[in-house]
Amino acid sequence: MKYIALIYYDPAEAPQSGGSMNEAYIDFNRRAGAAGVLAGGDALQAPATATVVRMRGGEAQTMDGPFAETKEQLGGYYLLDCADLDQALHWAAQIPGARIGAVEVRPLMIFNA
């Protein structure tokens, strides 16, 4: 089953983590890849680069910036292909961002065409 691991962090905490955090992500990518559970993932650019789209009255409305003002922001994600939720949580706990923020794990809903 596939799960998404959404990585949230407080930008005020990120500078304190430094280069060791990048090394930790490289190590996580290597280990999760070798275990066959890493199905994808990427870091996201800063929330200031976001554009929010809403459909209202049949018209698209756009707004620059993040959807909501929050202390923590979505910084990236992994797609994990795991046997069950327990295995997905095991790997999510090893994502370096969990040390300074939170990792939300959700099963993907697969729609058949």
Biopython code that builds the backbone (N, CA, C, O; Angstrom):
import numpy as np
from Bio.PDB.StructureBuilder import StructureBuilder

atoms = [
    (1, "MET", "N", (0.847, -1.170, 0.000)),
    (1, "MET", "CA", (0.000, 0.000, 0.000)),
    (1, "MET", "C", (0.896, 1.238, 0.000)),
    (1, "MET", "O", (1.965, 1.249, 0.610)),
    (2, "LYS", "N", (0.445, 2.265, -0.687)),
    (2, "LYS", "CA", (1.230, 3.496, -0.752)),
    (2, "LYS", "C", (0.719, 4.512, 0.269)),
    (2, "LYS", "O", (-0.484, 4.668, 0.479)),
    (3, "TYR", "N", (1.673, 5.193, 0.892)),
    (3, "TYR", "CA", (1.403, 6.217, 1.885)),
    (3, "TYR", "C", (2.158, 7.477, 1.502)),
    (3, "TYR", "O", (3.233, 7.412, 0.906)),
    (4, "ILE", "N", (1.590, 8.623, 1.847)),
    (4, "ILE", "CA", (2.317, 9.879, 1.693)),
    (4, "ILE", "C", (2.747, 10.318, 3.086)),
    (4, "ILE", "O", (1.967, 10.269, 4.037)),
    (5, "ALA", "N", (3.978, 10.739, 3.186)),
    (5, "ALA", "CA", (4.523, 11.273, 4.428)),
    (5, "ALA", "C", (4.781, 12.756, 4.192)),
    (5, "ALA", "O", (5.734, 13.129, 3.509)),
    (6, "LEU", "N", (3.922, 13.596, 4.764)),
    (6, "LEU", "CA", (4.015, 15.047, 4.593)),
    (6, "LEU", "C", (4.886, 15.613, 5.708)),
    (6, "LEU", "O", (4.617, 15.391, 6.888)),
    (7, "ILE", "N", (5.915, 16.335, 5.333)),
    (7, "ILE", "CA", (6.905, 16.819, 6.296)),
    (7, "ILE", "C", (6.632, 18.286, 6.609)),
    (7, "ILE", "O", (6.757, 19.146, 5.738)),
    (8, "TYR", "N", (6.258, 18.567, 7.853)),
    (8, "TYR", "CA", (5.992, 19.924, 8.314)),
    (8, "TYR", "C", (7.109, 20.351, 9.256)),
    (8, "TYR", "O", (7.602, 19.549, 10.050)),
    (9, "TYR", "N", (7.504, 21.612, 9.165)),
    (9, "TYR", "CA", (8.546, 22.094, 10.066)),
    (9, "TYR", "C", (8.357, 23.577, 10.333)),
    (9, "TYR", "O", (7.689, 24.280, 9.574)),
    (10, "ASP", "N", (8.945, 24.034, 11.406)),
    (10, "ASP", "CA", (8.948, 25.444, 11.774)),
    (10, "ASP", "C", (10.201, 26.058, 11.165)),
    (10, "ASP", "O", (11.306, 25.670, 11.544)),
    (11, "PRO", "N", (10.072, 27.005, 10.236)),
    (11, "PRO", "CA", (11.256, 27.584, 9.596)),
    (11, "PRO", "C", (12.241, 28.192, 10.594)),
    (11, "PRO", "O", (13.437, 28.268, 10.312)),
    (12, "ALA", "N", (11.758, 28.616, 11.738)),
    (12, "ALA", "CA", (12.652, 29.180, 12.745)),
    (12, "ALA", "C", (13.611, 28.129, 13.291)),
    (12, "ALA", "O", (14.695, 28.465, 13.768)),
    (13, "GLU", "N", (13.215, 26.852, 13.221)),
    (13, "GLU", "CA", (14.063, 25.766, 13.704)),
    (13, "GLU", "C", (15.039, 25.265, 12.637)),
    (13, "GLU", "O", (16.088, 24.714, 12.971)),
    (14, "ALA", "N", (14.713, 25.448, 11.387)),
    (14, "ALA", "CA", (15.501, 24.882, 10.288)),
    (14, "ALA", "C", (16.946, 25.365, 10.250)),
    (14, "ALA", "O", (17.839, 24.543, 10.048)),
    (15, "PRO", "N", (17.227, 26.668, 10.437)),
    (15, "PRO", "CA", (18.629, 27.103, 10.360)),
    (15, "PRO", "C", (19.518, 26.442, 11.402)),
    (15, "PRO", "O", (20.724, 26.311, 11.190)),
    (16, "GLN", "N", (18.948, 26.030, 12.513)),
    (16, "GLN", "CA", (19.727, 25.399, 13.570)),
    (16, "GLN", "C", (20.185, 24.000, 13.183)),
    (16, "GLN", "O", (21.139, 23.474, 13.756)),
    (17, "SER", "N", (19.505, 23.398, 12.213)),
    (17, "SER", "CA", (19.826, 22.022, 11.840)),
    (17, "SER", "C", (21.024, 21.939, 10.900)),
    (17, "SER", "O", (21.740, 20.938, 10.912)),
    (18, "GLY", "N", (21.255, 22.955, 10.098)),
    (18, "GLY", "CA", (22.441, 23.039, 9.247)),
    (18, "GLY", "C", (22.645, 21.903, 8.278)),
    (18, "GLY", "O", (21.705, 21.205, 7.900)),
    (19, "GLY", "N", (23.924, 21.724, 7.873)),
    (19, "GLY", "CA", (24.289, 20.708, 6.890)),
    (19, "GLY", "C", (24.053, 19.292, 7.373)),
    (19, "GLY", "O", (23.885, 18.383, 6.560)),
    (20, "SER", "N", (24.035, 19.087, 8.685)),
    (20, "SER", "CA", (23.809, 17.735, 9.188)),
    (20, "SER", "C", (22.422, 17.231, 8.785)),
    (20, "SER", "O", (22.226, 16.027, 8.617)),
    (21, "MET", "N", (21.458, 18.143, 8.628)),
    (21, "MET", "CA", (20.117, 17.737, 8.211)),
    (21, "MET", "C", (20.155, 17.231, 6.769)),
    (21, "MET", "O", (19.510, 16.231, 6.454)),
    (22, "ASN", "N", (20.897, 17.901, 5.894)),
    (22, "ASN", "CA", (21.016, 17.430, 4.507)),
    (22, "ASN", "C", (21.649, 16.046, 4.467)),
    (22, "ASN", "O", (21.199, 15.174, 3.723)),
    (23, "GLU", "N", (22.680, 15.847, 5.256)),
    (23, "GLU", "CA", (23.326, 14.539, 5.312)),
    (23, "GLU", "C", (22.353, 13.475, 5.830)),
    (23, "GLU", "O", (22.360, 12.338, 5.358)),
    (24, "ALA", "N", (21.524, 13.848, 6.794)),
    (24, "ALA", "CA", (20.546, 12.906, 7.336)),
    (24, "ALA", "C", (19.514, 12.523, 6.276)),
    (24, "ALA", "O", (19.092, 11.369, 6.209)),
    (25, "TYR", "N", (19.105, 13.493, 5.441)),
    (25, "TYR", "CA", (18.162, 13.180, 4.359)),
    (25, "TYR", "C", (18.809, 12.276, 3.318)),
    (25, "TYR", "O", (18.165, 11.349, 2.828)),
    (26, "ILE", "N", (20.049, 12.522, 2.978)),
    (26, "ILE", "CA", (20.752, 11.663, 2.023)),
    (26, "ILE", "C", (20.814, 10.242, 2.564)),
    (26, "ILE", "O", (20.602, 9.281, 1.824)),
    (27, "ASP", "N", (21.105, 10.109, 3.854)),
    (27, "ASP", "CA", (21.169, 8.791, 4.473)),
    (27, "ASP", "C", (19.798, 8.118, 4.478)),
    (27, "ASP", "O", (19.687, 6.929, 4.178)),
    (28, "PHE", "N", (18.749, 8.880, 4.821)),
    (28, "PHE", "CA", (17.401, 8.315, 4.809)),
    (28, "PHE", "C", (17.033, 7.837, 3.410)),
    (28, "PHE", "O", (16.510, 6.734, 3.247)),
    (29, "ASN", "N", (17.304, 8.659, 2.399)),
    (29, "ASN", "CA", (16.995, 8.279, 1.014)),
    (29, "ASN", "C", (17.702, 6.977, 0.637)),
    (29, "ASN", "O", (17.110, 6.106, -0.002)),
    (30, "ARG", "N", (18.961, 6.849, 1.031)),
    (30, "ARG", "CA", (19.725, 5.647, 0.721)),
    (30, "ARG", "C", (19.109, 4.422, 1.399)),
    (30, "ARG", "O", (18.900, 3.392, 0.757)),
    (31, "ARG", "N", (18.821, 4.536, 2.694)),
    (31, "ARG", "CA", (18.290, 3.396, 3.444)),
    (31, "ARG", "C", (16.883, 3.012, 2.996)),
    (31, "ARG", "O", (16.597, 1.827, 2.825)),
    (32, "ALA", "N", (15.999, 3.994, 2.802)),
    (32, "ALA", "CA", (14.629, 3.700, 2.367)),
    (32, "ALA", "C", (14.624, 3.137, 0.947)),
    (32, "ALA", "O", (13.822, 2.259, 0.629)),
    (33, "GLY", "N", (15.519, 3.642, 0.094)),
    (33, "GLY", "CA", (15.638, 3.109, -1.260)),
    (33, "GLY", "C", (16.117, 1.671, -1.253)),
    (33, "GLY", "O", (15.586, 0.826, -1.973)),
    (34, "ALA", "N", (17.123, 1.396, -0.436)),
    (34, "ALA", "CA", (17.664, 0.034, -0.349)),
    (34, "ALA", "C", (16.625, -0.939, 0.199)),
    (34, "ALA", "O", (16.619, -2.114, -0.168)),
    (35, "ALA", "N", (15.743, -0.453, 1.079)),
    (35, "ALA", "CA", (14.701, -1.303, 1.652)),
    (35, "ALA", "C", (13.516, -1.488, 0.704)),
    (35, "ALA", "O", (12.635, -2.306, 0.964)),
    (36, "GLY", "N", (13.494, -0.731, -0.395)),
    (36, "GLY", "CA", (12.432, -0.864, -1.380)),
    (36, "GLY", "C", (11.128, -0.177, -1.008)),
    (36, "GLY", "O", (10.089, -0.465, -1.602)),
    (37, "VAL", "N", (11.165, 0.736, -0.026)),
    (37, "VAL", "CA", (9.928, 1.414, 0.372)),
    (37, "VAL", "C", (9.830, 2.830, -0.184)),
    (37, "VAL", "O", (8.765, 3.443, -0.104)),
    (38, "LEU", "N", (10.891, 3.354, -0.735)),
    (38, "LEU", "CA", (10.893, 4.726, -1.244)),
    (38, "LEU", "C", (10.325, 4.738, -2.664)),
    (38, "LEU", "O", (10.950, 4.236, -3.598)),
    (39, "ALA", "N", (9.122, 5.322, -2.814)),
    (39, "ALA", "CA", (8.462, 5.372, -4.116)),
    (39, "ALA", "C", (8.545, 6.757, -4.743)),
    (39, "ALA", "O", (8.105, 6.946, -5.876)),
    (40, "GLY", "N", (9.101, 7.725, -4.027)),
    (40, "GLY", "CA", (9.254, 9.079, -4.554)),
    (40, "GLY", "C", (9.283, 10.086, -3.441)),
    (40, "GLY", "O", (9.128, 9.746, -2.269)),
    (41, "GLY", "N", (9.483, 11.332, -3.815)),
    (41, "GLY", "CA", (9.473, 12.407, -2.836)),
    (41, "GLY", "C", (10.300, 13.579, -3.302)),
    (41, "GLY", "O", (11.192, 13.432, -4.137)),
    (42, "ASP", "N", (10.003, 14.730, -2.766)),
    (42, "ASP", "CA", (10.723, 15.949, -3.103)),
    (42, "ASP", "C", (10.560, 16.966, -1.987)),
    (42, "ASP", "O", (9.625, 16.896, -1.189)),
    (43, "ALA", "N", (11.486, 17.910, -1.948)),
    (43, "ALA", "CA", (11.346, 19.079, -1.087)),
    (43, "ALA", "C", (10.533, 20.115, -1.858)),
    (43, "ALA", "O", (10.483, 20.092, -3.088)),
    (44, "LEU", "N", (9.911, 21.005, -1.131)),
    (44, "LEU", "CA", (9.117, 22.063, -1.746)),
    (44, "LEU", "C", (9.821, 23.401, -1.567)),
    (44, "LEU", "O", (10.544, 23.609, -0.592)),
    (45, "GLN", "N", (9.603, 24.302, -2.512)),
    (45, "GLN", "CA", (10.107, 25.655, -2.352)),
    (45, "GLN", "C", (9.300, 26.344, -1.262)),
    (45, "GLN", "O", (8.267, 25.828, -0.835)),
    (46, "ALA", "N", (9.759, 27.500, -0.810)),
    (46, "ALA", "CA", (9.144, 28.226, 0.299)),
    (46, "ALA", "C", (7.675, 28.554, 0.028)),
    (46, "ALA", "O", (7.284, 28.723, -1.127)),
    (47, "PRO", "N", (6.861, 28.645, 1.077)),
    (47, "PRO", "CA", (5.440, 28.966, 0.905)),
    (47, "PRO", "C", (5.203, 30.263, 0.144)),
    (47, "PRO", "O", (4.166, 30.410, -0.503)),
    (48, "ALA", "N", (6.127, 31.197, 0.205)),
    (48, "ALA", "CA", (5.960, 32.464, -0.522)),
    (48, "ALA", "C", (5.881, 32.244, -2.029)),
    (48, "ALA", "O", (5.404, 33.122, -2.748)),
    (49, "THR", "N", (6.341, 31.086, -2.527)),
    (49, "THR", "CA", (6.290, 30.800, -3.960)),
    (49, "THR", "C", (4.963, 30.164, -4.375)),
    (49, "THR", "O", (4.730, 29.930, -5.561)),
    (50, "ALA", "N", (4.092, 29.885, -3.401)),
    (50, "ALA", "CA", (2.839, 29.183, -3.678)),
    (50, "ALA", "C", (1.808, 30.108, -4.317)),
    (50, "ALA", "O", (1.815, 31.322, -4.107)),
    (51, "THR", "N", (0.933, 29.505, -5.092)),
    (51, "THR", "CA", (-0.261, 30.167, -5.605)),
    (51, "THR", "C", (-1.440, 29.268, -5.284)),
    (51, "THR", "O", (-1.431, 28.084, -5.623)),
    (52, "VAL", "N", (-2.450, 29.815, -4.636)),
    (52, "VAL", "CA", (-3.634, 29.059, -4.253)),
    (52, "VAL", "C", (-4.723, 29.328, -5.285)),
    (52, "VAL", "O", (-4.942, 30.475, -5.673)),
    (53, "VAL", "N", (-5.408, 28.271, -5.734)),
    (53, "VAL", "CA", (-6.484, 28.386, -6.713)),
    (53, "VAL", "C", (-7.780, 27.912, -6.056)),
    (53, "VAL", "O", (-7.828, 26.846, -5.443)),
    (54, "ARG", "N", (-8.817, 28.716, -6.195)),
    (54, "ARG", "CA", (-10.154, 28.355, -5.726)),
    (54, "ARG", "C", (-11.137, 28.613, -6.867)),
    (54, "ARG", "O", (-11.012, 29.602, -7.589)),
    (55, "MET", "N", (-12.108, 27.726, -7.024)),
    (55, "MET", "CA", (-13.191, 27.953, -7.985)),
    (55, "MET", "C", (-14.393, 28.476, -7.211)),
    (55, "MET", "O", (-14.891, 27.814, -6.300)),
    (56, "ARG", "N", (-14.855, 29.668, -7.579)),
    (56, "ARG", "CA", (-16.018, 30.278, -6.943)),
    (56, "ARG", "C", (-16.917, 30.837, -8.029)),
    (56, "ARG", "O", (-16.482, 31.637, -8.858)),
    (57, "GLY", "N", (-18.171, 30.414, -8.021)),
    (57, "GLY", "CA", (-19.114, 30.896, -9.024)),
    (57, "GLY", "C", (-18.666, 30.599, -10.441)),
    (57, "GLY", "O", (-18.924, 31.387, -11.351)),
    (58, "GLY", "N", (-17.992, 29.461, -10.641)),
    (58, "GLY", "CA", (-17.528, 29.079, -11.969)),
    (58, "GLY", "C", (-16.285, 29.814, -12.434)),
    (58, "GLY", "O", (-15.858, 29.641, -13.575)),
    (59, "GLU", "N", (-15.702, 30.624, -11.578)),
    (59, "GLU", "CA", (-14.501, 31.391, -11.940)),
    (59, "GLU", "C", (-13.324, 30.967, -11.063)),
    (59, "GLU", "O", (-13.471, 30.713, -9.868)),
    (60, "ALA", "N", (-12.170, 30.900, -11.686)),
    (60, "ALA", "CA", (-10.952, 30.591, -10.934)),
    (60, "ALA", "C", (-10.438, 31.857, -10.262)),
    (60, "ALA", "O", (-10.259, 32.889, -10.908)),
    (61, "GLN", "N", (-10.207, 31.763, -8.971)),
    (61, "GLN", "CA", (-9.605, 32.860, -8.211)),
    (61, "GLN", "C", (-8.237, 32.394, -7.740)),
    (61, "GLN", "O", (-8.094, 31.273, -7.253)),
    (62, "THR", "N", (-7.240, 33.240, -7.882)),
    (62, "THR", "CA", (-5.901, 32.874, -7.430)),
    (62, "THR", "C", (-5.432, 33.854, -6.360)),
    (62, "THR", "O", (-5.833, 35.018, -6.332)),
    (63, "MET", "N", (-4.574, 33.348, -5.483)),
    (63, "MET", "CA", (-4.015, 34.150, -4.406)),
    (63, "MET", "C", (-2.564, 33.735, -4.224)),
    (63, "MET", "O", (-2.262, 32.545, -4.144)),
    (64, "ASP", "N", (-1.672, 34.702, -4.158)),
    (64, "ASP", "CA", (-0.260, 34.397, -3.916)),
    (64, "ASP", "C", (-0.058, 34.003, -2.464)),
    (64, "ASP", "O", (-0.778, 34.446, -1.570)),
    (65, "GLY", "N", (0.941, 33.158, -2.256)),
    (65, "GLY", "CA", (1.301, 32.784, -0.897)),
    (65, "GLY", "C", (0.605, 31.531, -0.426)),
    (65, "GLY", "O", (-0.202, 30.946, -1.148)),
    (66, "PRO", "N", (0.920, 31.119, 0.791)),
    (66, "PRO", "CA", (0.385, 29.853, 1.308)),
    (66, "PRO", "C", (-1.103, 29.939, 1.575)),
    (66, "PRO", "O", (-1.670, 31.025, 1.696)),
    (67, "PHE", "N", (-1.727, 28.770, 1.666)),
    (67, "PHE", "CA", (-3.155, 28.655, 1.913)),
    (67, "PHE", "C", (-3.533, 29.263, 3.267)),
    (67, "PHE", "O", (-4.548, 29.950, 3.382)),
    (68, "ALA", "N", (-2.714, 29.008, 4.285)),
    (68, "ALA", "CA", (-3.022, 29.496, 5.632)),
    (68, "ALA", "C", (-1.730, 29.940, 6.313)),
    (68, "ALA", "O", (-0.652, 29.414, 6.036)),
    (69, "GLU", "N", (-1.860, 30.898, 7.191)),
    (69, "GLU", "CA", (-0.726, 31.321, 8.006)),
    (69, "GLU", "C", (-0.622, 30.369, 9.188)),
    (69, "GLU", "O", (-1.538, 30.280, 10.006)),
    (70, "THR", "N", (0.482, 29.668, 9.272)),
    (70, "THR", "CA", (0.701, 28.751, 10.383)),
    (70, "THR", "C", (2.161, 28.824, 10.802)),
    (70, "THR", "O", (3.013, 29.295, 10.049)),
    (71, "LYS", "N", (2.437, 28.360, 11.992)),
    (71, "LYS", "CA", (3.817, 28.331, 12.473)),
    (71, "LYS", "C", (4.632, 27.309, 11.670)),
    (71, "LYS", "O", (5.768, 27.571, 11.276)),
    (72, "GLU", "N", (4.028, 26.147, 11.438)),
    (72, "GLU", "CA", (4.718, 25.109, 10.674)),
    (72, "GLU", "C", (4.276, 25.169, 9.217)),
    (72, "GLU", "O", (3.138, 25.530, 8.917)),
    (73, "GLN", "N", (5.182, 24.812, 8.320)),
    (73, "GLN", "CA", (4.862, 24.814, 6.896)),
    (73, "GLN", "C", (5.217, 23.466, 6.293)),
    (73, "GLN", "O", (6.069, 22.740, 6.805)),
    (74, "LEU", "N", (4.546, 23.150, 5.198)),
    (74, "LEU", "CA", (4.828, 21.920, 4.471)),
    (74, "LEU", "C", (6.132, 22.106, 3.723)),
    (74, "LEU", "O", (6.244, 22.988, 2.871)),
    (75, "GLY", "N", (7.114, 21.286, 4.035)),
    (75, "GLY", "CA", (8.431, 21.435, 3.432)),
    (75, "GLY", "C", (8.746, 20.408, 2.370)),
    (75, "GLY", "O", (9.645, 20.620, 1.555)),
    (76, "GLY", "N", (8.028, 19.303, 2.359)),
    (76, "GLY", "CA", (8.294, 18.261, 1.377)),
    (76, "GLY", "C", (7.469, 17.030, 1.680)),
    (76, "GLY", "O", (6.623, 17.034, 2.574)),
    (77, "TYR", "N", (7.723, 15.981, 0.928)),
    (77, "TYR", "CA", (6.949, 14.755, 1.090)),
    (77, "TYR", "C", (7.748, 13.568, 0.587)),
    (77, "TYR", "O", (8.681, 13.706, -0.204)),
    (78, "TYR", "N", (7.360, 12.417, 1.060)),
    (78, "TYR", "CA", (7.841, 11.149, 0.524)),
    (78, "TYR", "C", (6.632, 10.300, 0.182)),
    (78, "TYR", "O", (5.609, 10.365, 0.864)),
    (79, "LEU", "N", (6.744, 9.513, -0.858)),
    (79, "LEU", "CA", (5.783, 8.456, -1.148)),
    (79, "LEU", "C", (6.430, 7.162, -0.692)),
    (79, "LEU", "O", (7.514, 6.803, -1.151)),
    (80, "LEU", "N", (5.769, 6.476, 0.201)),
    (80, "LEU", "CA", (6.298, 5.232, 0.750)),
    (80, "LEU", "C", (5.411, 4.076, 0.316)),
    (80, "LEU", "O", (4.187, 4.155, 0.421)),
    (81, "ASP", "N", (6.017, 3.013, -0.167)),
    (81, "ASP", "CA", (5.294, 1.814, -0.568)),
    (81, "ASP", "C", (5.564, 0.761, 0.493)),
    (81, "ASP", "O", (6.602, 0.099, 0.474)),
    (82, "CYS", "N", (4.624, 0.610, 1.420)),
    (82, "CYS", "CA", (4.826, -0.240, 2.592)),
    (82, "CYS", "C", (3.748, -1.310, 2.687)),
    (82, "CYS", "O", (2.674, -1.184, 2.099)),
    (83, "ALA", "N", (4.047, -2.352, 3.426)),
    (83, "ALA", "CA", (3.101, -3.451, 3.606)),
    (83, "ALA", "C", (1.879, -3.010, 4.397)),
    (83, "ALA", "O", (0.768, -3.475, 4.141)),
    (84, "ASP", "N", (2.084, -2.106, 5.365)),
    (84, "ASP", "CA", (0.978, -1.669, 6.211)),
    (84, "ASP", "C", (1.344, -0.351, 6.889)),
    (84, "ASP", "O", (2.447, 0.169, 6.717)),
    (85, "LEU", "N", (0.396, 0.178, 7.665)),
    (85, "LEU", "CA", (0.609, 1.453, 8.339)),
    (85, "LEU", "C", (1.770, 1.381, 9.324)),
    (85, "LEU", "O", (2.534, 2.338, 9.448)),
    (86, "ASP", "N", (1.909, 0.274, 10.017)),
    (86, "ASP", "CA", (3.011, 0.152, 10.981)),
    (86, "ASP", "C", (4.363, 0.334, 10.300)),
    (86, "ASP", "O", (5.239, 1.020, 10.827)),
    (87, "GLN", "N", (4.534, -0.277, 9.136)),
    (87, "GLN", "CA", (5.794, -0.132, 8.415)),
    (87, "GLN", "C", (5.956, 1.306, 7.936)),
    (87, "GLN", "O", (7.060, 1.848, 7.996)),
    (88, "ALA", "N", (4.885, 1.937, 7.461)),
    (88, "ALA", "CA", (4.958, 3.329, 7.016)),
    (88, "ALA", "C", (5.340, 4.246, 8.174)),
    (88, "ALA", "O", (6.145, 5.159, 7.991)),
    (89, "LEU", "N", (4.779, 4.022, 9.358)),
    (89, "LEU", "CA", (5.125, 4.828, 10.526)),
    (89, "LEU", "C", (6.561, 4.602, 10.957)),
    (89, "LEU", "O", (7.238, 5.530, 11.399)),
    (90, "HIS", "N", (7.025, 3.369, 10.829)),
    (90, "HIS", "CA", (8.430, 3.060, 11.134)),
    (90, "HIS", "C", (9.371, 3.915, 10.288)),
    (90, "HIS", "O", (10.331, 4.487, 10.803)),
    (91, "TRP", "N", (9.092, 3.997, 8.997)),
    (91, "TRP", "CA", (9.942, 4.781, 8.103)),
    (91, "TRP", "C", (9.720, 6.276, 8.298)),
    (91, "TRP", "O", (10.678, 7.046, 8.244)),
    (92, "ALA", "N", (8.493, 6.699, 8.519)),
    (92, "ALA", "CA", (8.213, 8.120, 8.722)),
    (92, "ALA", "C", (8.945, 8.657, 9.946)),
    (92, "ALA", "O", (9.399, 9.802, 9.942)),
    (93, "ALA", "N", (9.063, 7.854, 10.980)),
    (93, "ALA", "CA", (9.767, 8.284, 12.187)),
    (93, "ALA", "C", (11.249, 8.524, 11.927)),
    (93, "ALA", "O", (11.911, 9.222, 12.696)),
    (94, "GLN", "N", (11.769, 7.949, 10.850)),
    (94, "GLN", "CA", (13.187, 8.118, 10.516)),
    (94, "GLN", "C", (13.449, 9.294, 9.585)),
    (94, "GLN", "O", (14.606, 9.610, 9.311)),
    (95, "ILE", "N", (12.409, 9.943, 9.097)),
    (95, "ILE", "CA", (12.577, 11.117, 8.239)),
    (95, "ILE", "C", (13.175, 12.232, 9.097)),
    (95, "ILE", "O", (12.607, 12.570, 10.135)),
    (96, "PRO", "N", (14.293, 12.805, 8.693)),
    (96, "PRO", "CA", (14.971, 13.804, 9.524)),
    (96, "PRO", "C", (14.092, 14.970, 9.965)),
    (96, "PRO", "O", (14.279, 15.496, 11.062)),
    (97, "GLY", "N", (13.152, 15.379, 9.146)),
    (97, "GLY", "CA", (12.276, 16.489, 9.510)),
    (97, "GLY", "C", (11.432, 16.221, 10.745)),
    (97, "GLY", "O", (10.950, 17.162, 11.376)),
    (98, "ALA", "N", (11.245, 14.962, 11.101)),
    (98, "ALA", "CA", (10.475, 14.629, 12.299)),
    (98, "ALA", "C", (11.178, 15.134, 13.556)),
    (98, "ALA", "O", (10.542, 15.308, 14.596)),
    (99, "ARG", "N", (12.492, 15.368, 13.463)),
    (99, "ARG", "CA", (13.252, 15.852, 14.622)),
    (99, "ARG", "C", (12.957, 17.304, 14.959)),
    (99, "ARG", "O", (13.070, 17.707, 16.117)),
    (100, "ILE", "N", (12.582, 18.091, 13.963)),
    (100, "ILE", "CA", (12.337, 19.520, 14.216)),
    (100, "ILE", "C", (10.907, 19.923, 13.890)),
    (100, "ILE", "O", (10.541, 21.088, 14.043)),
    (101, "GLY", "N", (10.108, 18.984, 13.448)),
    (101, "GLY", "CA", (8.729, 19.292, 13.080)),
    (101, "GLY", "C", (7.852, 18.077, 13.266)),
    (101, "GLY", "O", (7.901, 17.417, 14.303)),
    (102, "ALA", "N", (7.049, 17.782, 12.260)),
    (102, "ALA", "CA", (6.139, 16.648, 12.318)),
    (102, "ALA", "C", (6.024, 16.021, 10.937)),
    (102, "ALA", "O", (6.181, 16.695, 9.919)),
    (103, "VAL", "N", (5.751, 14.738, 10.918)),
    (103, "VAL", "CA", (5.513, 14.024, 9.664)),
    (103, "VAL", "C", (4.122, 13.413, 9.747)),
    (103, "VAL", "O", (3.854, 12.566, 10.598)),
    (104, "GLU", "N", (3.243, 13.851, 8.855)),
    (104, "GLU", "CA", (1.878, 13.328, 8.784)),
    (104, "GLU", "C", (1.856, 12.208, 7.759)),
    (104, "GLU", "O", (2.297, 12.393, 6.625)),
    (105, "VAL", "N", (1.350, 11.059, 8.148)),
    (105, "VAL", "CA", (1.300, 9.884, 7.263)),
    (105, "VAL", "C", (-0.157, 9.590, 6.917)),
    (105, "VAL", "O", (-1.011, 9.475, 7.796)),
    (106, "ARG", "N", (-0.420, 9.472, 5.613)),
    (106, "ARG", "CA", (-1.773, 9.141, 5.140)),
    (106, "ARG", "C", (-1.692, 8.087, 4.043)),
    (106, "ARG", "O", (-0.810, 8.145, 3.186)),
    (107, "PRO", "N", (-2.609, 7.126, 4.067)),
    (107, "PRO", "CA", (-2.671, 6.195, 2.934)),
    (107, "PRO", "C", (-3.213, 6.915, 1.711)),
    (107, "PRO", "O", (-4.065, 7.797, 1.818)),
    (108, "LEU", "N", (-2.709, 6.530, 0.555)),
    (108, "LEU", "CA", (-3.224, 7.111, -0.689)),
    (108, "LEU", "C", (-4.507, 6.393, -1.069)),
    (108, "LEU", "O", (-4.656, 5.192, -0.843)),
    (109, "MET", "N", (-5.421, 7.140, -1.643)),
    (109, "MET", "CA", (-6.656, 6.562, -2.170)),
    (109, "MET", "C", (-6.439, 6.354, -3.666)),
    (109, "MET", "O", (-6.250, 7.318, -4.408)),
    (110, "ILE", "N", (-6.466, 5.130, -4.097)),
    (110, "ILE", "CA", (-6.205, 4.800, -5.489)),
    (110, "ILE", "C", (-7.542, 4.665, -6.214)),
    (110, "ILE", "O", (-8.389, 3.854, -5.840)),
    (111, "PHE", "N", (-7.713, 5.469, -7.252)),
    (111, "PHE", "CA", (-8.923, 5.418, -8.069)),
    (111, "PHE", "C", (-8.619, 4.643, -9.336)),
    (111, "PHE", "O", (-7.634, 4.928, -10.017)),
    (112, "ASN", "N", (-9.438, 3.682, -9.654)),
    (112, "ASN", "CA", (-9.266, 2.912, -10.888)),
    (112, "ASN", "C", (-10.061, 3.576, -11.988)),
    (112, "ASN", "O", (-11.208, 3.975, -11.789)),
    (113, "ALA", "N", (-9.445, 3.693, -13.151)),
    (113, "ALA", "CA", (-10.104, 4.366, -14.278)),
    (113, "ALA", "C", (-11.188, 3.504, -14.873)),
    (113, "ALA", "O", (-11.847, 3.912, -15.829)),
]
sb = StructureBuilder()
sb.init_structure("model")
sb.init_model(0)
sb.init_chain("A")
sb.init_seg("    ")
for serial, (resi, resn, name, xyz) in enumerate(atoms, 1):
    if name == "N":
        sb.init_residue(resn, " ", resi, " ")
    sb.init_atom(name, np.array(xyz, "f"), 0.0, 1.0, " ", f" {name:<3s}", serial, name[0])
structure = sb.get_structure()
